[in-house]
Each structure stands twice: as C-alpha cells, then as structure tokens.
Amino acid sequence: MGGLYSEYLNSSKVREHYNYTKETLDTQETPSRQVASAFIIILCCAIVVENLLVLIAVARNSKFHSAMYLFLGNLAASDLLAGVAFVANTLLSGPVTLGLTPVQWFAREGSAFITLSASVFSLLAIAIERHVAIAKVKLYGSDKSCRMLLLIGASWLISLVLGGLPILGWNCLGHLQACSTVLPLYAKQYVLCVVTIFSVILSAIVALYVRIYCVVRSSHADVAGPQTLALLKTVTIVLGVFIVCWLPAFSILLLDYACPVRSCPILYKAHYFFAFATLNSLLNPVIYTWRSRDLRREVLRPLHCWRPAAGVAGRRDGTPGHRLLPLRSSSSLERGTHMPTSPTFLEGNTVV
C-alpha cells in the first residue's frame, strides 16, 4: 500500500495512463478548443450565479425555511459547487492534464464525483420528504429541523466518501489493464460501482414518485388536489431533467466498463456527454423560479433594486407609489394540503 501512495506525486504517471488508454494524445491548444473552453467557463459562471441567487433567497426569507425549500437549497448548493468543479476541470484539462500529478488528477475528478453524488442524494431526500408529507400524511415540524439538517449533512458525508474512494486507494495505479478509458486513473470496477449506486437510487426515487402519484390520484386520498399535484409536478420535472441530462453520461461510463481498451472510439468523445450533463445544474434554478412565483420574486429582487426607489419618488411628487398588499401564495412549491401558505404580493393590480 505504501508503494501505491508513493506514486501519487509521480508526475509521469498521468502521462503513462493516458498513453495506455488513448489512441492519441492531443496536446495542442487549438483556437476551437480555446473557444469551447471559454464557452464552458461562461456557462459555469452562469450556473454559479443562478444557484447562488437561489441560496441567498432561501437563506434570507424565513418563509422558505420549510423542509421542501431546505432540500432544494441543498440541491442548489451541489449545483453551485458542480459549476465551480467544472470550471476547475476545464482549466486543468487539455495540455495541462499531462503535467498533473496523480493526487492533483484525483482532486480534479473527485470534486466532480462528489458534487454529482450530492445532487443524487439531494433528489433522494426530496423524494423521501414528499413521500413522508403526502403519502404518510405527516409534516416536518420545527422540532424536526435537526433531522433535516442531519439528513443533509449525511448526504454530503456519503458523497465525500464515495467521491474520495479513488484517492484513498481504489484506483488503477500499477494496474493499467484495469483502467477506465474515460477516466484513465480510475479503476473500471469503481466507475461501475458508482454508476450502479446512482442508477439504483434514481430507480428508487422514480418508484417513490409513482407511489405518491398513486396516493394522490386515489379517490379515497384526502391529499389529492391540484395544489398537491402542482408541487409533485415541480419535483418530478427536476428529477426528469436530471435523468435526461445525465443518462448519456451514465451510458458512456457503462460502455467504458464493457469495452476493452482502445476498442470503442466513442469513449474519446466522452467530454461532450459530460458537458451536456452540466446543463442540469443550469436548468435546475430555472425550474425552481419558473414553478414558484414567490421564489422567483425573491431571486429576482437583487436585479430590481430600482423598484423601491421608484415607489418613493412617486410619493414625493404626489403620485401614488406602488402599494404592496398581502395575498395568499400561488407558489407551486409551497402548494399542498399539509404545507403552510405564505404571503406573496400585488404590485398595483399586477400579480408578481
């Protein structure tokens, strides 16, 4: 084992593994690659900004401190970190890759696996919360906030362990024939294990939502109603987008396990599949704000700082300013028989 860890700072190991698994090593920084890298970095910056706005909105407004919003905030945190990890991955890819030591390479790829794991476990936590709140007809009360925080903390701890297994020793250093083509320092068995775990969890989440829909569609269910179904539609859209974005990447990793070295040229284009998967982190905040009017208003508040000033100016010159009147929430994220309603507002006569 000591011999294994002694290779972690050997700068020639990464090149050795890439030479073994890749047909060619493209070390040229072409203009097209530079443009693609710049586009990906801009995309990731948008991911960070979007999810940061969601986190700020959830943190500063007490009406979003329910179980549902806390779990969505946790998902936003994992998406934000995914954007940061993908920026680092992009900057350390291409010609830079061959100059990395194994420990640096493990840190680069492990960060992406950790954020992916956190996203999957966040989706599982949301599904469990919906099942408890609807199918079991129970509430998360304020006295159970500790349980929610423990669940969120446990999901991140498991994600850290799962993503850190390669750097702890489950890798293919010294065993080139066991290496993945897509991730040349990862053992194929590890990649298969991770994809299998994620697939089982996603299948369990789908099963939970099917059960929930059966409950709310039942003629004998007190929780059935358009408001509850609107909430379920929101979280189901989040799950569906995740599956659509990540299914190609999971498929390419399964193909990687099945293909002998250098026998499947499509594996050399795996970065396109992972770039497509990153769109999931960009789309999630759009789904939250599109489906929840209250959250949309809170997220966009920093972008409309001029509105309060306009209202004050109107009162100074004698013109009636904007008047905020309380109204029952129309947020689909907070709709549900067992979730408290929260205030939204009318600005003039326009619902915002």
Residue frames relative to the residue before (quaternion, step in Angstrom):
aa qw qx qy qz dx dy dz
M 1.0000 0.0000 0.0000 0.0000 0.00 0.00 0.00
G 0.6192 0.5484 -0.3432 0.4450 3.55 1.08 -0.76
G 0.6284 0.5419 -0.3276 0.4519 3.56 1.08 -0.74
L 0.6196 0.5494 -0.3382 0.4471 3.56 1.08 -0.73
Y 0.7172 0.4462 -0.2645 0.4653 3.56 0.79 -1.01
S 0.5854 0.5847 -0.3760 0.4172 3.61 1.13 -0.46
E 0.6369 0.5323 -0.3215 0.4557 3.58 1.24 -0.41
Y 0.4927 0.7085 -0.4122 0.2923 3.59 1.23 -0.30
L 0.7457 0.3575 -0.2086 0.5221 3.60 1.15 -0.53
N 0.4590 0.6718 -0.4450 0.3742 3.56 1.31 0.28
S 0.3139 -0.8068 0.4733 0.1626 3.58 -0.26 1.28
S 0.6374 0.5365 -0.3384 0.4375 3.61 1.18 -0.27
K 0.5219 0.6747 -0.4029 0.3317 3.60 1.22 -0.33
V 0.6402 0.5262 -0.3358 0.4478 3.60 0.93 -0.85
R 0.6568 0.4981 -0.3098 0.4739 3.60 0.91 -0.88
E 0.6308 0.5419 -0.3332 0.4443 3.60 0.99 -0.80
H 0.6945 0.4682 -0.2797 0.4693 3.59 0.89 -0.90
Y 0.6528 0.4971 -0.3215 0.4726 3.59 0.99 -0.73
N 0.6218 0.5343 -0.3394 0.4612 3.60 1.05 -0.71
Y 0.6742 0.5047 -0.2948 0.4514 3.58 1.04 -0.78
T 0.7761 0.3827 -0.1905 0.4637 3.60 0.85 -0.94
K 0.7296 0.4038 -0.2344 0.4997 3.61 1.09 -0.57
E 0.5085 -0.6419 0.4820 0.3115 3.56 -1.11 0.70
T 0.7862 0.0194 0.0143 0.6176 3.54 1.04 -0.87
L 0.2953 -0.7232 0.5925 0.1969 3.54 -1.23 0.47
D 0.1609 -0.7993 0.5754 0.0646 3.55 -0.36 1.26
T 0.0108 -0.8360 0.5468 -0.0443 3.56 -0.23 1.28
Q 0.5142 0.6481 -0.4173 0.3760 3.59 1.25 0.18
E 0.2940 -0.7378 0.5840 0.1677 3.55 -0.93 0.95
T 0.0906 -0.8347 0.5432 0.0055 3.58 0.18 1.33
P 0.6481 -0.5190 0.3742 0.4129 3.61 -1.21 0.38
S 0.6420 0.5245 -0.3385 0.4452 3.61 0.97 -0.77
R 0.6470 0.5023 -0.3215 0.4751 3.57 1.02 -0.74
Q 0.6359 0.5267 -0.3323 0.4559 3.57 1.01 -0.75
V 0.6463 0.5077 -0.3161 0.4739 3.57 1.00 -0.83
A 0.6523 0.5125 -0.3121 0.4630 3.58 0.95 -0.89
S 0.6570 0.5071 -0.3126 0.4621 3.59 0.95 -0.85
A 0.6483 0.5135 -0.3189 0.4629 3.58 0.99 -0.84
F 0.6436 0.5198 -0.3208 0.4611 3.59 1.00 -0.82
I 0.6584 0.5074 -0.3118 0.4602 3.59 0.94 -0.87
I 0.6519 0.5115 -0.3224 0.4576 3.59 0.97 -0.81
I 0.6345 0.5132 -0.3279 0.4760 3.60 1.01 -0.79
L 0.6352 0.5312 -0.3164 0.4629 3.56 1.01 -0.86
C 0.6794 0.4858 -0.2877 0.4686 3.57 0.94 -0.89
C 0.6076 0.5322 -0.3553 0.4704 3.59 1.07 -0.63
A 0.6279 0.5155 -0.3304 0.4804 3.59 1.06 -0.73
I 0.6192 0.5383 -0.3370 0.4619 3.60 1.04 -0.76
V 0.6641 0.5075 -0.3049 0.4566 3.57 0.92 -0.93
V 0.6748 0.4961 -0.3001 0.4566 3.60 0.88 -0.94
E 0.6509 0.5282 -0.3201 0.4414 3.60 0.88 -0.93
N 0.7336 0.4310 -0.2451 0.4648 3.55 0.73 -1.05
L 0.5909 0.5512 -0.3656 0.4619 3.57 1.15 -0.54
L 0.6384 0.5161 -0.3252 0.4694 3.60 1.00 -0.79
V 0.6350 0.5154 -0.3309 0.4708 3.60 1.00 -0.75
L 0.6642 0.5061 -0.3071 0.4565 3.58 0.90 -0.90
I 0.6467 0.5091 -0.3192 0.4698 3.59 0.97 -0.84
A 0.6501 0.5216 -0.3163 0.4531 3.58 0.95 -0.88
V 0.6790 0.4792 -0.2934 0.4724 3.59 0.91 -0.88
A 0.6881 0.5084 -0.2902 0.4288 3.59 0.94 -0.85
R 0.7737 0.4055 -0.2171 0.4358 3.59 0.83 -0.90
N 0.7117 0.3988 -0.2601 0.5165 3.61 1.21 -0.23
S 0.4076 -0.7616 0.4530 0.2206 3.58 -0.49 1.21
K 0.6116 0.5635 -0.3706 0.4136 3.62 1.09 -0.49
F 0.6623 0.4697 -0.3114 0.4938 3.59 1.27 -0.18
H 0.5203 0.6528 -0.4095 0.3680 3.60 1.25 0.25
S 0.3725 0.6923 -0.5173 0.3382 3.56 1.04 0.80
A 0.7133 -0.4535 0.3068 0.4376 3.57 -1.28 0.28
M 0.6582 0.5392 -0.3234 0.4142 3.56 0.87 -0.96
Y 0.7163 0.4485 -0.2587 0.4677 3.57 0.83 -0.97
L 0.6087 0.5419 -0.3633 0.4516 3.59 1.07 -0.60
F 0.6681 0.4801 -0.3013 0.4820 3.57 0.99 -0.79
L 0.6349 0.5022 -0.3319 0.4843 3.59 1.04 -0.68
G 0.6177 0.5338 -0.3366 0.4693 3.57 1.10 -0.68
N 0.6312 0.5201 -0.3274 0.4732 3.56 1.07 -0.74
L 0.6360 0.5109 -0.3216 0.4808 3.58 1.04 -0.77
A 0.6365 0.5182 -0.3248 0.4700 3.59 1.03 -0.78
A 0.6295 0.5324 -0.3367 0.4549 3.60 1.04 -0.74
S 0.6610 0.4901 -0.3102 0.4761 3.59 0.96 -0.83
D 0.6416 0.5122 -0.3269 0.4683 3.61 1.04 -0.72
L 0.6241 0.5355 -0.3349 0.4600 3.58 1.03 -0.79
L 0.6897 0.4648 -0.2805 0.4792 3.57 0.88 -0.94
A 0.5835 0.5608 -0.3696 0.4565 3.58 1.16 -0.56
G 0.6357 0.5235 -0.3235 0.4661 3.58 1.03 -0.78
V 0.6508 0.5031 -0.3084 0.4778 3.57 0.98 -0.85
A 0.6641 0.5123 -0.3042 0.4517 3.59 0.94 -0.93
F 0.6752 0.4902 -0.3060 0.4583 3.58 0.98 -0.79
V 0.5811 0.5457 -0.3756 0.4728 3.60 1.14 -0.54
A 0.6676 0.4919 -0.2974 0.4732 3.57 0.90 -0.95
N 0.6396 0.5332 -0.3224 0.4502 3.57 1.01 -0.84
T 0.6614 0.5106 -0.3004 0.4600 3.57 1.00 -0.87
L 0.6833 0.4922 -0.2872 0.4565 3.57 0.92 -0.90
L 0.7408 0.3852 -0.2108 0.5084 3.57 1.16 -0.63
S 0.5380 0.6071 -0.4094 0.4177 3.58 1.23 0.35
G 0.6868 0.4776 -0.3511 0.4207 3.54 -1.33 -0.10
P 0.8392 -0.1181 0.0926 0.5227 3.60 -0.95 -0.81
V 0.5994 0.5866 -0.3619 0.4070 3.59 1.12 -0.63
T 0.5591 0.6495 -0.3833 0.3445 3.58 1.08 -0.72
L 0.7113 0.4814 -0.2707 0.4348 3.56 0.82 -1.00
G 0.6615 0.4886 -0.3184 0.4715 3.60 1.22 -0.18
L 0.5246 0.6444 -0.4053 0.3812 3.58 1.30 -0.03
T 0.4065 -0.6362 0.5835 0.2990 3.52 -1.29 0.40
P 0.6673 -0.5034 0.3431 0.4285 3.64 -1.14 0.37
V 0.6585 0.5058 -0.3372 0.4438 3.62 0.90 -0.78
Q 0.6363 0.5034 -0.3300 0.4825 3.60 1.08 -0.66
W 0.6370 0.5226 -0.3211 0.4670 3.57 1.03 -0.80
F 0.6481 0.5101 -0.3157 0.4691 3.61 0.96 -0.84
A 0.6423 0.5122 -0.3253 0.4683 3.60 1.02 -0.76
R 0.6413 0.5335 -0.3237 0.4466 3.58 0.99 -0.83
E 0.7519 0.3839 -0.2209 0.4883 3.58 0.75 -1.01
G 0.6244 0.5662 -0.3431 0.4145 3.58 1.05 -0.71
S 0.6113 0.5554 -0.3549 0.4381 3.58 1.05 -0.70
A 0.6484 0.5079 -0.3166 0.4705 3.59 1.04 -0.75
F 0.6563 0.5009 -0.3095 0.4718 3.59 0.99 -0.80
I 0.6324 0.5361 -0.3350 0.4477 3.60 1.02 -0.74
T 0.6926 0.4606 -0.2887 0.4742 3.59 0.86 -0.90
L 0.6137 0.5245 -0.3513 0.4741 3.60 1.09 -0.63
S 0.6425 0.5150 -0.3212 0.4677 3.58 0.95 -0.84
A 0.6519 0.5171 -0.3180 0.4544 3.58 0.95 -0.87
S 0.6337 0.5248 -0.3306 0.4623 3.61 1.03 -0.73
V 0.6617 0.5025 -0.3108 0.4615 3.58 0.92 -0.90
F 0.6901 0.4660 -0.2876 0.4733 3.59 0.89 -0.88
S 0.5975 0.5441 -0.3640 0.4631 3.60 1.13 -0.52
L 0.6403 0.5083 -0.3162 0.4813 3.58 1.02 -0.79
L 0.6318 0.5175 -0.3285 0.4744 3.58 1.06 -0.73
A 0.6505 0.5136 -0.3187 0.4599 3.59 0.96 -0.85
I 0.6368 0.5172 -0.3273 0.4689 3.60 1.00 -0.79
A 0.6575 0.5069 -0.3147 0.4602 3.59 0.93 -0.85
I 0.6463 0.5057 -0.3207 0.4729 3.60 0.97 -0.80
E 0.6454 0.5251 -0.3227 0.4511 3.59 0.96 -0.85
R 0.6640 0.4884 -0.3050 0.4771 3.59 0.95 -0.84
H 0.6456 0.5192 -0.3265 0.4550 3.58 0.99 -0.77
V 0.6607 0.4954 -0.3056 0.4740 3.57 0.99 -0.84
A 0.7195 0.4727 -0.2583 0.4384 3.58 0.87 -1.00
I 0.7766 0.3346 -0.1712 0.5056 3.59 1.04 -0.71
A 0.7464 0.4015 -0.2457 0.4704 3.58 0.57 -1.09
K 0.7434 0.3657 -0.2123 0.5183 3.58 1.03 -0.76
V 0.3300 -0.7798 0.4734 0.2429 3.58 1.36 -0.05
K 0.4910 0.6130 -0.4644 0.4092 3.55 0.75 1.13
L 0.3533 -0.7269 0.5551 0.1968 3.51 -1.34 0.33
Y 0.3637 -0.6318 0.6195 0.2912 3.50 -1.35 0.37
G 0.1592 -0.8044 0.5669 0.0787 3.58 -0.38 1.17
S 0.6962 -0.4647 0.3347 0.4329 3.53 -1.32 0.13
D 0.6311 0.5455 -0.3366 0.4368 3.57 1.17 -0.57
K 0.6902 0.4561 -0.2732 0.4909 3.57 1.28 -0.22
S 0.3284 0.7545 -0.5041 0.2623 3.58 1.24 0.33
C 0.6051 0.5615 -0.3521 0.4411 3.56 1.07 -0.74
R 0.6369 0.5282 -0.3334 0.4518 3.58 1.00 -0.78
M 0.6468 0.5151 -0.3230 0.4604 3.58 0.97 -0.80
L 0.6698 0.4975 -0.3008 0.4620 3.57 0.93 -0.91
L 0.6280 0.5233 -0.3327 0.4702 3.58 1.07 -0.71
L 0.6388 0.5237 -0.3228 0.4621 3.56 1.03 -0.81
I 0.6557 0.4973 -0.3053 0.4791 3.57 0.98 -0.86
G 0.6596 0.5086 -0.3088 0.4592 3.59 0.96 -0.87
A 0.6486 0.5181 -0.3154 0.4598 3.57 1.01 -0.83
S 0.6341 0.5318 -0.3404 0.4463 3.59 1.00 -0.76
W 0.6738 0.4732 -0.3051 0.4785 3.60 0.99 -0.75
L 0.6245 0.5345 -0.3465 0.4519 3.59 1.04 -0.70
I 0.6567 0.4912 -0.3059 0.4836 3.59 0.95 -0.88
S 0.6365 0.5309 -0.3295 0.4522 3.59 1.00 -0.78
L 0.6445 0.5177 -0.3185 0.4638 3.59 1.00 -0.82
V 0.6600 0.4990 -0.3082 0.4695 3.56 0.97 -0.86
L 0.6775 0.5053 -0.2950 0.4457 3.57 0.87 -0.99
G 0.7138 0.4397 -0.2565 0.4810 3.58 0.94 -0.88
G 0.7001 0.4805 -0.2663 0.4561 3.58 1.20 -0.47
L 0.4105 0.7402 -0.4565 0.2742 3.60 1.25 -0.07
P 0.6535 0.5140 -0.3483 0.4329 3.66 0.86 -0.75
I 0.6969 0.4555 -0.2960 0.4683 3.60 0.88 -0.83
L 0.6261 0.5258 -0.3282 0.4732 3.57 1.27 -0.37
G 0.7573 -0.3916 0.2043 0.4811 3.57 1.22 -0.18
W 0.6326 0.5177 -0.3588 0.4507 3.60 1.16 -0.39
N 0.4029 0.6701 -0.5124 0.3549 3.55 0.27 1.32
C 0.5222 -0.6588 0.4533 0.2963 3.58 -1.28 -0.01
L 0.2730 0.7515 -0.5512 0.2387 3.60 1.09 0.54
G 0.8028 0.2114 -0.1884 0.5247 3.56 -0.68 1.11
H 0.7363 0.2913 -0.1944 0.5789 3.59 1.31 -0.04
L 0.1196 -0.8570 0.4974 0.0623 3.58 0.55 1.15
Q 0.6487 0.5433 -0.3299 0.4185 3.60 0.99 -0.76
A 0.6801 0.4732 -0.2881 0.4802 3.59 1.23 -0.34
C 0.5099 0.6984 -0.3926 0.3132 3.59 1.29 -0.03
S 0.4955 -0.6199 0.5302 0.2984 3.51 -1.27 0.60
T 0.4652 -0.6613 0.5094 0.2946 3.57 -1.14 0.62
V 0.6704 0.4937 -0.2951 0.4687 3.59 0.96 -0.85
L 0.7835 0.1366 -0.0400 0.6049 3.57 1.00 -0.91
P 0.2194 -0.8820 0.3963 0.1300 3.58 0.44 1.27
L 0.6946 0.4208 -0.3021 0.4992 3.64 1.17 -0.16
Y 0.5934 0.5484 -0.3660 0.4617 3.58 1.29 -0.03
A 0.4571 -0.6536 0.5282 0.2914 3.56 -1.10 0.73
K 0.5621 -0.6137 0.4349 0.3438 3.57 -1.02 0.78
Q 0.6308 0.5482 -0.3395 0.4316 3.59 1.02 -0.76
Y 0.6344 0.5193 -0.3323 0.4663 3.59 1.05 -0.72
V 0.6474 0.5160 -0.3154 0.4638 3.58 0.92 -0.91
L 0.6572 0.5002 -0.3082 0.4722 3.59 0.95 -0.87
C 0.6391 0.5344 -0.3266 0.4465 3.59 0.95 -0.85
V 0.6762 0.4946 -0.2988 0.4570 3.60 0.87 -0.95
V 0.6705 0.4889 -0.3039 0.4680 3.59 0.87 -0.93
T 0.6366 0.5245 -0.3293 0.4596 3.61 1.01 -0.74
I 0.6459 0.5148 -0.3194 0.4645 3.59 0.94 -0.87
F 0.6722 0.4914 -0.3005 0.4651 3.58 0.88 -0.93
S 0.6568 0.5148 -0.3156 0.4515 3.59 0.96 -0.84
V 0.6441 0.5113 -0.3208 0.4699 3.59 1.00 -0.80
I 0.6563 0.5064 -0.3137 0.4631 3.59 0.95 -0.86
L 0.6661 0.4941 -0.3058 0.4676 3.59 0.90 -0.88
S 0.6275 0.5174 -0.3357 0.4753 3.60 1.05 -0.71
A 0.6437 0.5109 -0.3197 0.4716 3.58 1.02 -0.78
I 0.6314 0.5248 -0.3338 0.4632 3.60 1.03 -0.75
V 0.6421 0.5100 -0.3234 0.4722 3.58 0.94 -0.87
A 0.6460 0.5187 -0.3219 0.4583 3.60 0.97 -0.83
L 0.6342 0.5283 -0.3305 0.4577 3.60 1.02 -0.77
Y 0.6841 0.4784 -0.2956 0.4645 3.58 0.91 -0.87
V 0.6021 0.5372 -0.3603 0.4680 3.58 1.08 -0.64
R 0.6554 0.5053 -0.3091 0.4686 3.57 0.97 -0.85
I 0.6453 0.5195 -0.3256 0.4557 3.58 0.97 -0.85
Y 0.6608 0.5022 -0.3121 0.4623 3.59 0.92 -0.87
C 0.6170 0.5360 -0.3461 0.4607 3.57 1.06 -0.68
V 0.6522 0.5154 -0.3127 0.4596 3.57 1.05 -0.79
V 0.7376 0.4292 -0.2550 0.4546 3.58 0.74 -1.04
R 0.6480 0.5046 -0.3217 0.4711 3.59 1.19 -0.42
S 0.5287 0.6468 -0.4063 0.3701 3.56 1.24 -0.37
S 0.5054 -0.6634 0.4650 0.2970 3.56 -0.99 0.82
H 0.6897 0.4670 -0.2758 0.4798 3.58 1.21 -0.40
A 0.5599 0.6202 -0.3902 0.3868 3.59 1.25 0.01
D 0.3881 -0.7362 0.5100 0.2175 3.55 -0.82 1.04
V 0.6654 0.5264 -0.3095 0.4293 3.57 1.16 -0.49
A 0.4902 0.6688 -0.4423 0.3419 3.60 1.23 -0.18
G 0.3684 0.7119 -0.5367 0.2635 3.55 -0.93 0.86
P 0.6656 -0.5310 0.3390 0.4002 3.59 -1.17 0.40
Q 0.6378 0.5364 -0.3460 0.4310 3.59 1.02 -0.70
T 0.6643 0.4930 -0.2971 0.4769 3.57 0.94 -0.90
L 0.6582 0.5067 -0.3079 0.4638 3.57 0.97 -0.84
A 0.6071 0.5492 -0.3557 0.4509 3.61 1.09 -0.64
L 0.6444 0.5116 -0.3135 0.4740 3.56 1.01 -0.82
L 0.6628 0.5011 -0.3031 0.4666 3.55 0.93 -0.91
K 0.6178 0.5464 -0.3473 0.4463 3.56 1.05 -0.71
T 0.6338 0.5450 -0.3298 0.4387 3.57 1.01 -0.82
V 0.7299 0.4198 -0.2569 0.4743 3.57 0.72 -1.05
T 0.6089 0.5374 -0.3590 0.4601 3.59 1.14 -0.52
I 0.6123 0.5326 -0.3446 0.4719 3.59 1.07 -0.70
V 0.6299 0.5296 -0.3301 0.4624 3.59 0.98 -0.86
L 0.6692 0.4915 -0.2927 0.4743 3.57 0.92 -0.92
G 0.6654 0.5181 -0.3067 0.4413 3.57 0.91 -0.93
V 0.6484 0.5079 -0.3172 0.4701 3.59 0.98 -0.84
F 0.6229 0.5374 -0.3413 0.4546 3.58 1.00 -0.78
I 0.6794 0.4902 -0.2959 0.4588 3.59 0.85 -0.97
V 0.6595 0.5114 -0.3156 0.4515 3.59 0.90 -0.90
C 0.6995 0.4792 -0.2778 0.4516 3.59 0.92 -0.89
W 0.7763 0.3776 -0.1880 0.4683 3.57 0.93 -0.87
L 0.4994 0.6760 -0.4341 0.3242 3.62 1.14 -0.35
P 0.6517 0.4978 -0.3456 0.4561 3.69 0.86 -0.75
A 0.6599 0.5016 -0.3159 0.4616 3.60 0.98 -0.82
F 0.6401 0.5067 -0.3267 0.4763 3.59 0.98 -0.79
S 0.6458 0.5277 -0.3205 0.4492 3.58 0.99 -0.81
I 0.6655 0.4968 -0.3125 0.4611 3.58 0.94 -0.82
L 0.6389 0.5140 -0.3282 0.4690 3.59 1.11 -0.63
L 0.6290 0.5076 -0.3317 0.4865 3.59 1.07 -0.66
L 0.6335 0.5138 -0.3237 0.4796 3.57 1.05 -0.77
D 0.6014 0.5663 -0.3416 0.4483 3.55 1.07 -0.75
Y 0.6578 0.5042 -0.3119 0.4645 3.60 0.97 -0.83
A 0.7185 0.4721 -0.2554 0.4424 3.58 0.95 -0.89
C 0.6966 0.4956 -0.2775 0.4383 3.62 1.07 -0.69
P 0.4420 -0.6452 0.5468 0.2989 3.59 -1.00 0.77
V 0.6834 -0.5058 0.3328 0.4079 3.54 -1.19 0.47
R 0.8643 0.0856 -0.1220 0.4804 3.57 -1.06 0.96
S 0.5422 0.6387 -0.4015 0.3699 3.62 1.14 0.39
C 0.7444 0.3122 -0.1945 0.5573 3.62 1.24 -0.24
P 0.2751 -0.8098 0.4948 0.1541 3.61 -0.03 1.27
I 0.5773 0.6037 -0.3912 0.3864 3.61 1.08 -0.57
L 0.5750 0.6053 -0.3783 0.3998 3.59 1.14 -0.51
Y 0.6161 0.5509 -0.3480 0.4425 3.59 1.19 -0.45
K 0.6809 0.4369 -0.2802 0.5167 3.58 1.31 -0.16
A 0.2836 0.8103 -0.4790 0.1834 3.58 1.27 0.31
H 0.5836 0.6052 -0.3833 0.3824 3.61 1.09 -0.61
Y 0.5999 0.5483 -0.3729 0.4476 3.62 1.12 -0.49
F 0.6427 0.5206 -0.3181 0.4635 3.58 1.04 -0.77
F 0.6808 0.4707 -0.2925 0.4789 3.58 0.98 -0.79
A 0.5980 0.5398 -0.3620 0.4690 3.58 1.12 -0.58
F 0.6377 0.5111 -0.3200 0.4793 3.58 1.04 -0.79
A 0.6363 0.5373 -0.3298 0.4447 3.60 1.00 -0.78
T 0.6093 0.5743 -0.3532 0.4173 3.58 1.09 -0.66
L 0.5286 0.6330 -0.4081 0.3916 3.60 1.19 -0.42
N 0.5401 0.6281 -0.4043 0.3877 3.59 1.16 -0.50
S 0.6779 0.4898 -0.2891 0.4658 3.57 0.95 -0.88
L 0.6347 0.5129 -0.3251 0.4779 3.58 1.20 -0.47
L 0.7146 0.4791 -0.2549 0.4414 3.58 0.99 -0.85
N 0.5696 0.6374 -0.3879 0.3446 3.61 1.03 -0.67
P 0.6863 0.4578 -0.3140 0.4699 3.66 0.77 -0.87
V 0.5971 0.5538 -0.3626 0.4531 3.60 1.10 -0.62
I 0.6497 0.5119 -0.3153 0.4652 3.58 0.99 -0.83
Y 0.6393 0.5317 -0.3421 0.4377 3.60 0.89 -0.89
T 0.7464 0.4282 -0.2337 0.4526 3.54 0.73 -1.12
W 0.6142 0.5407 -0.3506 0.4556 3.59 1.11 -0.57
R 0.7439 0.4225 -0.2238 0.4669 3.58 0.93 -0.90
S 0.7613 0.3120 -0.1805 0.5389 3.62 1.15 -0.46
R 0.3454 -0.7604 0.5151 0.1926 3.56 -0.49 1.20
D 0.6493 0.5215 -0.3237 0.4491 3.59 0.98 -0.82
L 0.6793 0.4759 -0.2934 0.4754 3.56 0.90 -0.91
R 0.6141 0.5425 -0.3498 0.4541 3.59 1.03 -0.73
R 0.6550 0.5108 -0.3120 0.4613 3.56 0.93 -0.87
E 0.6833 0.4857 -0.2872 0.4633 3.57 0.96 -0.87
V 0.6544 0.5147 -0.3128 0.4572 3.59 0.99 -0.82
L 0.7312 0.4312 -0.2368 0.4726 3.57 0.96 -0.86
R 0.4284 0.7307 -0.4531 0.2780 3.60 1.23 -0.19
P 0.6694 0.4876 -0.3419 0.4442 3.68 0.80 -0.77
L 0.6661 0.5032 -0.3042 0.4589 3.59 1.18 -0.48
H 0.7334 0.3627 -0.2116 0.5346 3.58 1.30 -0.17
C 0.1427 0.8297 -0.5255 0.1224 3.56 0.95 0.85
W 0.6003 0.5870 -0.3583 0.4082 3.59 1.20 -0.42
R 0.5424 0.6627 -0.4027 0.3232 3.61 1.13 -0.45
P 0.6642 0.4860 -0.3376 0.4568 3.65 0.78 -0.86
A 0.6386 0.5285 -0.3334 0.4491 3.59 0.99 -0.82
A 0.6361 0.5304 -0.3331 0.4508 3.57 1.03 -0.79
G 0.6517 0.5207 -0.3194 0.4496 3.57 1.02 -0.81
V 0.6509 0.5074 -0.3158 0.4681 3.59 1.00 -0.84
A 0.6399 0.5308 -0.3274 0.4491 3.57 0.96 -0.87
G 0.6332 0.5430 -0.3372 0.4366 3.57 0.99 -0.78
R 0.6782 0.4845 -0.3052 0.4606 3.58 0.98 -0.80
R 0.6300 0.5488 -0.3524 0.4216 3.59 1.04 -0.66
D 0.7533 0.3709 -0.2318 0.4913 3.59 0.94 -0.75
G 0.6581 -0.5465 0.3090 0.4156 3.57 1.20 0.36
T 0.5870 0.5612 -0.3819 0.4413 3.58 1.22 -0.19
P 0.5078 -0.6546 0.4479 0.3361 3.60 -0.81 0.86
G 0.3526 -0.7379 0.5404 0.1982 3.54 -0.88 0.98
H 0.6982 -0.4296 0.3480 0.4547 3.54 -1.32 -0.06
R 0.1798 -0.7832 0.5897 0.0806 3.56 -0.90 0.93
L 0.2346 -0.7850 0.5627 0.1102 3.58 -0.76 1.06
L 0.0446 -0.8037 0.5931 -0.0177 3.54 -0.64 1.14
P 0.4727 -0.6791 0.4704 0.3068 3.60 -0.89 0.85
L 0.0097 0.7760 -0.6301 0.0261 3.53 -1.11 0.77
R 0.5790 -0.5828 0.4338 0.3702 3.53 -1.12 0.60
S 0.5637 -0.6476 0.4055 0.3136 3.53 -0.99 0.93
S 0.1722 -0.7587 0.6175 0.1159 3.52 -1.16 0.73
S 0.3557 0.7570 -0.4789 0.2665 3.56 1.25 0.36
S 0.3982 -0.7341 0.4973 0.2350 3.54 -0.74 1.04
L 0.6116 0.5485 -0.3687 0.4350 3.59 1.15 -0.36
E 0.7451 0.3587 -0.2213 0.5169 3.58 1.14 -0.51
R 0.4750 0.6507 -0.4572 0.3767 3.55 1.26 0.10
G 0.4321 0.6720 -0.5222 0.2984 3.53 -0.97 0.79
T 0.6010 -0.6041 0.3858 0.3535 3.53 -1.02 0.76
H 0.7930 0.3335 -0.1526 0.4865 3.56 0.97 -0.81
M 0.6217 0.4927 -0.3676 0.4855 3.58 1.17 0.43
P 0.4969 -0.6822 0.4418 0.3041 3.59 -0.88 0.89
T 0.4565 -0.6569 0.5182 0.3024 3.54 -1.10 0.64
S 0.1834 -0.7748 0.5974 0.0955 3.55 -1.20 0.48
P 0.5708 -0.6351 0.3945 0.3395 3.57 -1.10 0.58
T 0.0503 -0.7078 0.6973 0.1015 3.48 -1.25 0.54
F 0.4104 -0.7462 0.4807 0.2090 3.63 -1.14 -0.02
L 0.3072 -0.6788 0.6277 0.2255 3.45 -1.42 0.37
E 0.1444 -0.7547 0.6327 0.0963 3.52 -0.94 0.90
G 0.7650 -0.0344 -0.0470 0.6414 3.51 -0.18 1.31
N 0.7085 -0.3701 0.3008 0.5202 3.56 -0.56 -1.19
T 0.5741 0.5970 -0.3726 0.4185 3.58 1.24 0.24
V 0.3651 -0.7173 0.5484 0.2268 3.56 -0.81 0.98
V 0.1124 -0.7926 0.5977 0.0444 3.58 -0.89 0.95
